[in-house]
């Protein structure tokens, strides 16, 4: 007697049903939405708020309110190019390379989950070497930095959480409207008429800005979720940066100057250190 045969179509149908039963969500997996120069974090499980540490109540965050679009010149998608642009708008690394304050984390929806900030850049008041020491003591503008480069949303764009902060005696608190003021200050400097120039390389840049807001951004965020209870207008400024001249250096590696300290420099460092100690003594 010949063996009965199950039609191939029925076998294929049975296989599909079995696969769907084993993984019912597999066909519903989200994918990151391209916004032109970056992927929207909220489209793939991310968010526009950072995760700040030691907040009350726990779990508060600060607005990620700036994006350096990947549609910028390729140089801006390198570390050297990005930091050189930041120097052109008077933002530098932390005072004498020392990290102050608590690090924050962010989920950019690129598959890496919550990751710590890459760095924090502070206003340098036109002094790339020691200006950020003054900002640490006196307050000013600063921004935290992340890169969107995970396997699920590899745009290469830079995401910044900018704010204005108070002086050290006020424990670097955020003043009213401080998040929007920080964002607007970065934008104002970047789009300056005639462009911007790095004091380290003489490289020049021009920047255009577009605003993003609404659903997928801060539409569902309330002030109670934001650190210090300070609201935001919900706008993310998207910057597209172009290099207009390469300045006086052949390699962006020259953008990192050697630290050569004169007697005048040492006096300034001592003055800043003394001011920091005095400010800290007021907090104890």
N, C-alpha and C positions, 0 to 999 in steps of 0.2 A: 504494500500500500504506500503511495507517495506521501511524503510529509507535507503538512499544510504550511502554507507560506503567508506571512503577514505582509500586506502591501507596504511598499517603501514609504508611501505617503503617510500611512498610519504611524509607522515608526518615527518619522520625522516630527509629526505632530506630538507624539508622546514625549519625545526628547525636549521639545520646546516647552511643553507644559511642566515637565520635571525641572527644567532650568529656571523657569519663572517661579516655581514654588520654592526652590532652594534659595533664590536671591530675588525677592519681590521688588527690591528698591534699585536693582542694578540699572533698570531702564530709566530711572528718575534722577540719576546723578546730575548734580548741577555742574555747569561749566562757567568759568569766569567770563564776564562781559567786557568786551573791548570798548573803551571810551575815547579812543584816539590819543595814543601816547601813554596809556596805562590801562590796567584792568581795574574795574570797580571792585574793591575788596568785598563789599556786601553781597556781590553776586555769587561768591564762592565761600561763604562762611566767615569772612573777615568783617572788620568794622572800622569806622572812622574815628573811634575813640581809642586812645592808648589804655593800657592797664597800669595805673599808678600804684606805688607801694605805700603801705602804712597810711592809708586814707581812713577817714571816719565819715560815714560807714565804709567798710571794706568794699573794694571792687569799683571805685570811681576811676574815671579816666580823663584825659585831656584831649582836645580836638586836634586831629591831624588836619591841618588847614591849608597846606601847600603841597603841590606836586611839581617836580621838575620833569616835564614830559620826555618820553623817549624819542619824540619827534624833534628834540633838540639836536644840535650837531653831535656827531659821534664822540668828540672829545669829552662832552659833558657826561657821557655814559662810562667814563673811567674815573677812578678815584682822584687822580691828579687833576683832571679837568674840572671835576665838580668842586674840589676844594679851592682851585684857583679862581673859579667863578665866585665862590663865597668870599674869598679875599677881596674881590673887586667890589663887593657891596659891604665891605668892612665887617666881616665875621671871620673869626679864627678859632683855633682849638683852645682848650681850656688853659687857664693860667699855669705856666711852667709845666704843662703836660699832666697836671694833676686833675683827676676827675672829682668834681664836687657834686653833692646832692645825690639823691637816689635815682638809679636807672629806672626807666620805664620800658614796658614791652608793648608790642603791637602785633596784630594779626592782619596781614595785607591780603589774605585770601589767595595766596600763591602756593598753598600746600605745606608751608613750614610751620603753621600754627603760630602761637605767641612766641616772639623772639625779642630779645633785648635790643635796645637802640644801638645803632652802629657807633654813634658818637654824639656829642653835644657841642654846638658851636655858639660862641658868645660874641656880642658886639665888641669891637676892638678900638673904637673911637679914633680910627686912623692910625693906630700903632699896632702892626701885626705881631710884634715881639712880646709886648707887655700890656697892651690895652685891655685884654680880657681879664687881667688881674684887677683892673679898676672896676670892670663890670661886676666881678665877683663881690667886691666890697660895696660899691655904690648902687648896684642894680642897673637894669637896662633891658636890652632885648636879647633873646637867645632862641635857638631851635634845636630840637632833637631830630635825629636822622635815621631813616630805615631805607632799605633797598628792596624793591619788589622783583625777586629773581628766583622764586621757587619753581619747581617743575610744572605746577598747574597754572601758573600765570607769570611767565618769565618776560615781563616788559622791560626790565632794567631801569624803570623810572625810580626817582628818588621821592620819598614821602617825608614831609617835614611837619613837626608839631611846634609851631612858633608861639611865643608869648612874650609879654613884658613882665619883668619881675621886680619886686621891691628890693631894697638894700639888705645887707646881711643882718643888721640889727632887727629887721622885720622878718627875718628867717626866710628871705626870698619868696614871700607871699606874692600872689597874683593880684594886681589892683583891679578895680572895676573895669570890665570890658577888656581885660588884659590879653585875652586870647586873640580877639579880633584886631586889637591894636598891634600885637606882635606880627600877625599875618600882613596887615596893611603896611607896616614899616618895611618888611622885606620886599613887598611888591613895589612900594614907592622907590626904594633904592634901585631895584633891578631894572625898572623901566625908565630910569633917569634919561632926560634928553641928552643925546649925544653918546649914549652908551656908558658902560662902566669899564674901568681898567684895573687890572691886578697890580698892586705895588711890588709884587715879587717877580713877575715875569714881563710886565708891560703888555700882556695880552689883553685885547679889548673884546667886549661882548655887547650885543644888543638883545633885548628881551621883550617878548610880547606876552600878554596875559589874557586868559579867558576864565570866566567864573562858572563853576559847576555847583548845583544845589538841587534840592527837591527830593523826591523819592529815590532811595538808594544812597542818600547822603545823610543829612541830619534831620529829615522830616519826622522821624520817630524817636528822636533823642530829646530828653527833657533836661532841664537845668539840674534836677536832682541827681542825674547820672554823672555830672561833670565835677571834677575836683574843684574845691573851694566854693562850689555853688555859683559859679560865674557863667552866665549864659553866652551864647554865640548866635550870630545872625545866620549860621548854617551854610556859609559860602566857603567852598574850597577854591583857592586861586591856583590855576594851572599855568605854569610858566614854560614857555618854549624859548630856549636860549640859543643864540647863534654866535659863533666866533667871527669877529670882523677883522682881526689881525692877530698874528701869532707872537707879536712882541719881539723881545730881544733874546729869547732862548730857543735852542734847537730841540730840547727835550723837556717834557713837563716835569721830569725828575728834578730840574733846577728850581722848581717851585718850592722846594723844601730847603730853606736857608740854613747854613751852619750857624750855630749859636755862639757868637763871639761877644763876650761881655767886657765892656769898658768900665772905667771907674764910675762914669755917669750912670751906666746901666745898673751896676751893683747898688748904687745909692737909691735908684728908683725901686729896685726889688726890695731893699731893706725898708723903704718907706711904705710900700704896699704891705709887706709882711707885718710891720708894726701896726698899720691900720687894721689889718685882719685880726690881729691879736686883741686889739682894743675893742673891736666890734664883738668878737667872741666873748670877751669878758663881760660884756653887757648882757649877754644871753644866759650866763650862768647864775 
